[in-house]
Amino acid sequence: MKSIPVFFLLFICQHACSADYSGTYDCTLYDQTEGYFTGEMVLELNKSASIAQQGFNSYDFHLSYKGVPYQYEGYAAANGNQLALYFESVGSQRDPDDKAVGIANVVVEKDVNNKDIVRIHKFYYMQDYHDNSNTGFESCVRRDATTVGNLDKKANNYLQYLLHSWQF
């Protein structure tokens, strides 16, 4: 009898952990060297490289930020709501030192209409950024949320909390 709840929990986790977080996100970023930026991330599930039945998904993504003359491309490996990321600058004006690895958590909540609000909170590390190391925090909210203004405030509050905690 006790094995039924364990089986049930494994079944739920297996299907909940394989969620597809694809979409267009509005992002707020704090880079330790460059400061604050806002931008957009387009995250796309790579189905052929995913094992969703076991909670593992693969993603390709594209980033662009206001005031930055180049864009970023990258990829991520996900286990449930945890992501490991790699990205680098691309394009004719790209910065060859502008590449990083990162980790991220995906948080899914419900809005007042019981619709999913998907947030991605990321920390990244650049080992050799113009002869120094560099780090940053980014918080993104998927655009399909119905209360984007409040979400932006919540994302900024989360960034402020992280910055205060890490004493940047």
C-alpha positions as CSV (number, residue, x, y, z in Angstrom):
1,M,0.0,0.0,0.0
2,K,2.9,2.4,0.7
3,S,4.3,1.9,-2.7
4,I,1.3,3.5,-4.4
5,P,2.0,7.0,-3.1
6,V,5.6,6.8,-4.1
7,F,4.7,5.6,-7.6
8,F,2.1,8.4,-7.8
9,L,4.7,11.0,-6.8
10,L,7.2,9.6,-9.3
11,F,4.5,9.8,-12.0
12,I,3.6,13.4,-11.2
13,C,7.3,14.5,-11.0
14,Q,8.2,12.8,-14.2
15,H,5.5,14.6,-16.1
16,A,5.8,17.9,-14.3
17,C,9.6,17.9,-14.7
18,S,9.4,17.6,-18.5
19,A,7.5,20.9,-19.0
20,D,8.4,22.9,-22.1
21,Y,9.4,26.4,-21.2
22,S,9.7,27.6,-24.8
23,G,8.6,31.2,-25.5
24,T,9.6,34.8,-25.7
25,Y,10.8,36.4,-22.5
26,D,11.3,40.0,-21.3
27,C,14.5,40.2,-19.3
28,T,16.2,42.4,-16.8
29,L,19.9,41.9,-16.4
30,Y,22.6,43.1,-14.0
31,D,26.2,42.6,-15.2
32,Q,28.9,43.2,-12.7
33,T,31.1,44.9,-15.2
34,E,28.6,46.6,-17.6
35,G,25.6,47.4,-15.3
36,Y,21.9,47.1,-16.0
37,F,20.2,46.1,-19.3
38,T,16.8,45.1,-20.5
39,G,16.2,42.8,-23.4
40,E,14.5,39.8,-24.9
41,M,15.2,36.1,-24.9
42,V,13.6,33.6,-27.3
43,L,13.9,30.1,-25.9
44,E,13.1,27.1,-28.2
45,L,12.8,23.4,-27.2
46,N,15.1,21.1,-29.3
47,K,12.8,18.1,-29.3
48,S,15.3,15.8,-31.1
49,A,17.9,16.4,-28.4
50,S,15.4,16.0,-25.4
51,I,14.4,13.1,-23.3
52,A,11.2,14.7,-22.0
53,Q,9.8,11.4,-20.7
54,Q,12.6,11.3,-18.1
55,G,12.5,15.1,-17.3
56,F,15.5,16.2,-19.5
57,N,15.0,18.9,-22.2
58,S,17.4,20.7,-24.5
59,Y,16.9,24.2,-25.6
60,D,18.4,26.7,-28.1
61,F,18.1,30.4,-27.3
62,H,18.7,33.8,-28.7
63,L,19.3,37.0,-26.5
64,S,19.2,40.7,-27.5
65,Y,19.6,43.7,-25.2
66,K,18.9,47.4,-25.7
67,G,22.0,49.4,-26.3
68,V,24.2,46.3,-27.1
69,P,25.4,46.3,-30.8
70,Y,25.4,42.5,-31.1
71,Q,23.2,39.6,-30.0
72,Y,23.8,36.3,-28.2
73,E,23.1,32.7,-29.1
74,G,23.3,29.8,-26.8
75,Y,22.0,26.4,-25.6
76,A,20.7,24.9,-22.4
77,A,20.3,21.5,-20.8
78,A,17.4,21.2,-18.4
79,N,16.6,18.7,-15.7
80,G,13.1,19.6,-14.6
81,N,13.2,23.3,-13.6
82,Q,17.1,23.5,-13.4
83,L,19.0,24.7,-16.5
84,A,22.7,24.8,-17.3
85,L,23.5,27.3,-20.1
86,Y,26.2,28.4,-22.5
87,F,26.0,31.5,-24.6
88,E,28.2,33.9,-26.6
89,S,28.0,37.1,-28.6
90,V,27.3,36.7,-32.3
91,G,27.2,38.9,-35.4
92,S,29.6,41.2,-37.2
93,Q,30.2,43.5,-34.2
94,R,30.4,40.6,-31.7
95,D,32.9,40.7,-28.7
96,P,35.0,37.5,-28.7
97,D,35.4,37.8,-24.9
98,D,31.6,37.9,-24.4
99,K,30.8,34.3,-23.7
100,A,29.6,32.7,-20.5
101,V,28.2,29.6,-18.7
102,G,25.3,29.9,-16.3
103,I,22.8,28.2,-14.2
104,A,19.1,29.0,-13.9
105,N,15.9,28.1,-12.1
106,V,12.5,28.1,-13.7
107,V,9.6,29.2,-11.5
108,V,6.0,28.6,-12.6
109,E,3.2,30.4,-10.7
110,K,-0.4,31.1,-11.5
111,D,-1.9,34.5,-12.2
112,V,-5.4,35.7,-11.2
113,N,-6.8,33.9,-14.2
114,N,-5.1,30.6,-13.3
115,K,-2.7,31.0,-16.2
116,D,0.9,30.0,-15.9
117,I,3.5,32.7,-15.2
118,V,6.9,31.4,-16.2
119,R,10.0,33.1,-14.8
120,I,13.7,32.2,-15.4
121,H,16.3,33.4,-12.9
122,K,19.8,33.1,-14.1
123,F,23.4,33.5,-12.7
124,Y,26.2,33.5,-15.2
125,Y,30.0,33.5,-15.1
126,M,32.6,34.7,-17.7
127,Q,36.0,33.3,-16.9
128,D,38.0,35.6,-19.1
129,Y,36.1,38.8,-19.9
130,H,38.6,41.4,-21.0
131,D,41.4,40.0,-18.8
132,N,39.0,39.7,-15.8
133,S,36.3,37.4,-14.7
134,N,32.7,38.7,-14.7
135,T,29.4,37.6,-13.4
136,G,25.8,38.7,-13.6
137,F,22.2,38.0,-12.7
138,E,19.2,38.0,-15.1
139,S,15.5,37.6,-14.5
140,C,13.1,36.9,-17.4
141,V,9.4,36.6,-17.6
142,R,7.6,34.8,-20.4
143,R,5.4,37.2,-22.4
144,D,2.3,35.2,-22.3
145,A,1.7,36.3,-18.7
146,T,-1.4,38.5,-18.3
147,T,0.1,41.0,-15.8
148,V,3.5,41.8,-17.3
149,G,3.8,45.1,-15.4
150,N,3.6,43.5,-12.0
151,L,5.9,40.7,-13.1
152,D,8.6,43.2,-14.2
153,K,8.5,44.7,-10.8
154,K,8.7,41.3,-9.2
155,A,11.7,40.4,-11.4
156,N,13.4,43.6,-10.5
157,N,12.8,43.0,-6.8
158,Y,14.4,39.5,-7.2
159,L,17.4,41.0,-8.9
160,Q,17.8,43.6,-6.1
161,Y,17.5,40.8,-3.5
162,L,20.3,38.8,-5.3
163,L,22.5,41.9,-5.6
164,H,22.1,42.8,-2.0
165,S,22.7,39.2,-0.9
166,W,25.9,39.0,-2.9
167,Q,26.9,42.5,-2.0
168,F,27.6,43.7,-5.6
